[in-house]
Amino acid sequence: MKLPDLILVRHGESHGNVINARLRGDASEVPPAGFHDTHNSAWELTEAGTQQAVLAGEWIRSHANESPHLGFVSVFTRTLQTAECLALPDTQWHQELLLREREVSNIAHQPSGKPDPVGELDYLYLAPLGVDTFAQLSDRVQLFMTKLRCLQLDPTRPIVIVTHSKTMWAFRFVLENMTPQQFVATFPPPDKSHEIGYGHILHYSGSDELGLSFEKFEHVSVGQ
């Protein structure tokens, strides 16, 4: 069935994101006490992250043709807080486990979470121990999209999806019908202008009759 517009929002910056970035940038950096004992699903937004989410909500309210009817949000604290800060009073929110962050185990706290390069498709099919591959992440997105197509949706009212950067890259892979070769040529992004930053939006519009592809794609950098 034809799908409404999809508005994907990356969560705002969280305290854990800030700490983790410092740890990755400086091997001598000492994390705060208990940081490694806290699962990243519990990370809360920083003040900057809250403002990024507010700006994303302002963009949605001013650019969506109709008020979003349904919203789906990852079960992580930073995404739930982001959804609240979007301030979309007419949106019915549903927590969705399929939209969770890429599973990273404790690799998130290491200097580099990327596998050693072996071939051009590594970023799609390979990952360090305890980390989801992008192929697995894309399977989750495919399952979520199948669930959407089974709903009786009003095609005039957009759907908002609040999730994480790597999950949004998986959405790009699926919704833009990328080949594996096209994906690895796009990810990791060649420069910062192509990164999906905190509070950024991916807007898909013009669904085909089967809800399998969209005519238009827009990357909106409102949160940074």
NORTA-V367300 format. One record per residue. SS is DSSP state (H for helix, E for strand, C for the rest). OMEGA is omega in degrees with one decimal (999 if undefined). Layout:
BEGIN
SS_OMEGA / SS_OMEGA
END
This chain:
BEGIN
C_178.3 / C_-177.9 / C_172.0 / C_174.2 / C_174.4 / E_177.8 / E_-179.9 / E_-178.3 / E_172.0 / E_178.4 / C_173.9 / C_179.7 / C_177.3 / E_177.7 / H_179.3 / H_176.8 / H_-179.1 / H_-179.9 / H_-178.1 / H_177.6 / H_177.9 / H_-179.3 / H_179.5 / H_-176.3 / H_-176.8 / C_-177.5 / C_-179.8 / C_-179.0 / C_179.2 / C_-179.1 / C_175.3 / C_-179.9 / C_176.8 / C_-176.8 / H_-178.5 / H_-179.5 / H_-178.1 / C_178.2 / C_-174.9 / H_176.1 / H_-178.1 / H_-179.6 / C_-179.6 / C_-179.5 / E_168.5 / C_175.6 / H_177.7 / H_179.4 / H_176.5 / H_179.9 / H_176.5 / H_179.2 / H_178.1 / H_179.5 / H_177.2 / H_177.9 / H_177.8 / H_179.0 / H_-179.2 / H_-177.3 / H_-176.8 / H_-174.8 / H_-179.9 / C_-180.0 / C_177.4 / C_177.0 / C_179.5 / C_-179.7 / C_-177.7 / E_173.6 / E_176.9 / E_-172.3 / E_173.4 / C_-175.6 / C_-178.3 / C_-175.6 / H_-175.6 / H_176.9 / H_177.5 / H_177.5 / H_177.9 / H_179.2 / H_179.3 / H_-177.8 / H_177.2 / C_176.3 / C_177.6 / C_-170.1 / C_-178.1 / C_-175.7 / C_174.9 / E_-174.5 / E_177.0 / E_175.8 / E_-174.2 / C_-178.8 / H_-179.5 / H_-177.8 / H_-177.4 / C_178.4 / C_171.7 / C_-179.6 / C_-175.9 / C_-178.1 / H_178.8 / H_179.7 / H_-179.1 / H_-176.3 / H_179.6 / C_-179.2 / C_179.8 / C_178.3 / C_-176.6 / C_177.0 / C_173.8 / C_-178.1 / C_176.3 / C_179.7 / C_-172.9 / C_-177.8 / C_-176.6 / H_-174.4 / H_177.8 / H_-168.8 / H_-176.7 / C_175.7 / C_175.6 / C_178.9 / C_178.4 / C_-178.2 / C_174.3 / C_167.0 / C_176.5 / H_175.8 / H_177.6 / H_178.4 / H_178.1 / H_175.0 / H_177.3 / H_179.5 / H_177.9 / H_179.7 / H_177.6 / H_-179.6 / H_176.0 / H_177.1 / H_178.9 / H_-176.4 / H_179.3 / C_-179.5 / C_174.0 / C_-172.1 / C_173.0 / C_-175.2 / C_-179.1 / C_-176.0 / C_-174.4 / C_175.5 / E_178.0 / E_-179.7 / E_179.5 / E_-173.1 / E_-171.0 / C_-172.4 / H_-178.0 / H_176.7 / H_177.5 / H_173.9 / H_176.3 / H_174.6 / H_177.9 / H_-180.0 / H_-176.2 / H_-172.5 / H_179.3 / C_176.0 / C_179.3 / C_167.3 / C_175.5 / H_-179.6 / H_178.1 / H_-179.5 / H_-176.6 / H_174.2 / H_-177.5 / H_-177.3 / C_-4.0 / C_-176.6 / C_-175.2 / C_178.9 / C_-174.1 / H_-178.4 / H_179.8 / H_179.8 / C_174.1 / C_-174.3 / C_179.9 / C_179.4 / C_179.5 / C_-176.1 / E_167.3 / E_-175.4 / E_178.1 / E_-179.3 / E_178.7 / E_179.5 / E_171.2 / C_-174.0 / C_-179.4 / C_-178.8 / C_-176.5 / C_-179.7 / C_-178.1 / E_-179.0 / E_-172.3 / E_176.6 / E_179.8 / E_175.2 / E_-175.0 / E_-177.5 / C_-176.0 / C_-170.8 / C_-176.4 / C_999
END
